[in-house]
Amino acid sequence: MKKSSRMKRFINDILKYTPFLKIISLLVVLWLVFSAGLFFSERDIEGSSITSYGHALYWTTAAFSTAGIADTPVAGISKLIGGIWIVLGSSLFFGTIVATITTYFMRPLHRPGKQIIDIIEYNLEQLDELSVEELDLLKETVDGLINYMEYLDKTQSARELEPDR
């Protein structure tokens, strides 16, 4: 049960906090467009292995995922289209994976609560070096945080006691 909820949270975080769906959507649209361009530039060329849109879809997938192991297009414009697709598609695909993983793992470091805790921990480590004014400010900050948490707790308790309307 825990693994399932962790996986759900992981997927929800990726969908909510990373550009994963936008980039994958862009990648699919570009894949379809480059495949169409490749098909139209190769369809009437003798000796071409790309004789249908389905073959063009396959070629564009194989080409960017295996760095050009698929059959080579015959026409010069097709080679240009294929070359641009290999570079652009590979960059988008692998870049999306790297960006998503990086964003997912860096996100907790950018939460304001985490930053506040880090600042408090840093100041606590530096207590011997803090002036009286800085210690007073630290005390006020911590007291304010405690008061705010108590307020949130009371507000939450009051909501739980209210009858549903």
C-alpha positions in Angstrom: 0.0 0.0 0.0 2.8 2.4 0.9 4.6 1.8 -2.4 1.4 2.6 -4.3 0.9 5.9 -2.5 4.5 6.8 -3.0 4.3 6.1 -6.7 1.1 8.2 -6.9 2.7 11.0 -5.1 5.8 10.8 -7.3 3.7 10.8 -10.5 1.5 13.7 -9.2 4.6 15.7 -8.3 6.1 15.1 -11.7 2.9 16.2 -13.5 2.4 19.2 -11.2 5.9 20.6 -10.8 7.7 19.7 -13.9 7.1 20.5 -17.6 7.0 16.8 -18.4 3.6 16.7 -20.2 4.3 19.9 -22.2 7.6 18.6 -23.5 6.3 15.2 -24.3 3.4 16.7 -26.1 5.8 18.9 -28.1 7.9 15.9 -28.8 4.9 14.0 -30.2 3.8 16.9 -32.4 7.3 17.4 -33.7 7.6 13.6 -34.3 4.4 13.6 -36.4 5.5 16.8 -38.3 9.0 15.5 -39.1 7.6 12.1 -40.1 5.3 13.8 -42.5 8.1 15.9 -43.9 10.2 12.9 -44.3 7.4 10.9 -46.0 6.5 13.7 -48.5 10.2 14.2 -49.4 10.8 10.4 -49.8 7.6 9.0 -51.2 8.4 9.3 -54.9 12.1 8.6 -54.7 13.2 5.3 -56.3 15.1 3.0 -53.9 13.7 4.6 -50.8 12.7 2.4 -47.9 10.3 5.0 -46.6 7.2 4.3 -48.8 4.4 5.1 -46.3 3.7 7.4 -43.4 4.0 4.4 -41.1 7.5 3.8 -42.4 8.4 7.4 -41.8 7.0 7.2 -38.2 9.1 4.1 -37.6 12.2 5.7 -39.2 12.0 8.8 -37.1 11.6 6.8 -33.9 14.5 4.4 -34.8 16.7 7.2 -36.0 16.6 9.4 -32.9 16.6 6.5 -30.4 19.5 4.6 -31.9 21.5 7.4 -33.4 20.9 6.7 -37.0 20.9 2.9 -37.2 17.7 3.0 -39.3 17.9 3.0 -43.1 19.2 6.2 -44.5 16.8 8.4 -46.5 17.8 8.9 -50.2 16.9 12.5 -51.0 19.1 15.3 -49.8 16.1 17.2 -48.2 15.1 14.0 -46.4 18.6 13.6 -45.0 18.4 17.2 -43.8 15.0 16.7 -42.2 16.2 13.4 -40.6 19.4 15.0 -39.3 17.5 17.9 -37.7 15.0 15.5 -36.2 17.7 13.3 -34.8 19.3 16.2 -33.0 16.1 17.9 -31.9 14.2 14.7 -31.0 17.1 13.3 -29.0 17.7 16.6 -27.2 14.0 16.9 -26.3 13.6 13.3 -25.3 16.7 12.9 -23.2 16.6 16.5 -22.0 13.0 15.9 -20.7 14.1 12.9 -18.7 17.1 14.7 -17.2 15.1 17.9 -16.5 12.2 16.0 -14.9 14.4 14.0 -12.6 16.5 17.1 -11.6 13.3 19.2 -11.0 11.8 16.5 -9.0 14.8 16.0 -6.7 15.5 19.8 -6.4 12.0 20.8 -5.6 12.2 20.1 -1.8 15.2 22.4 -1.6 13.1 25.3 -2.9 10.3 25.1 -0.4 10.0 28.2 1.8 9.5 26.0 4.9 12.8 24.2 4.2 14.5 27.6 3.7 13.2 28.9 7.0 14.3 25.7 8.8 17.8 25.9 7.2 18.2 29.6 8.3 17.1 28.7 11.9 19.5 25.7 12.0 22.3 27.9 10.6 21.7 30.6 13.3 21.5 28.0 16.0 24.9 26.7 14.9 26.2 30.3 15.1 24.7 31.1 18.5 28.1 32.0 20.0 28.7 34.5 17.3 25.3 36.2 17.3 24.8 39.6 18.9 22.1 40.3 21.5 20.0 42.0 18.8 20.3 39.0 16.5 19.4 36.7 19.3 16.3 38.8 20.1 15.4 38.7 16.4 15.8 35.0 16.4 13.6 34.6 19.5 10.9 36.8 17.9 11.0 34.8 14.7 10.7 31.5 16.5 8.0 32.8 18.8 6.1 34.2 15.8 6.4 30.8 14.1 5.1 29.0 17.2 2.2 31.4 17.5 1.3 30.9 13.8 1.4 27.1 14.2 -0.9 27.4 17.2 -3.2 29.6 15.2 -3.3 27.1 12.4 -3.9 24.2 14.8 -6.9 26.1 16.4 -8.3 27.0 13.0 -8.0 23.4 11.9 -9.7 22.1 15.1 -12.5 24.6 14.7 -13.1 23.4 11.1 -13.2 19.8 12.2 -15.9 20.7 14.9 -18.1 22.6 12.5 -21.0 20.5 11.2 -21.1 20.0 7.4 -23.5 22.3 5.7 
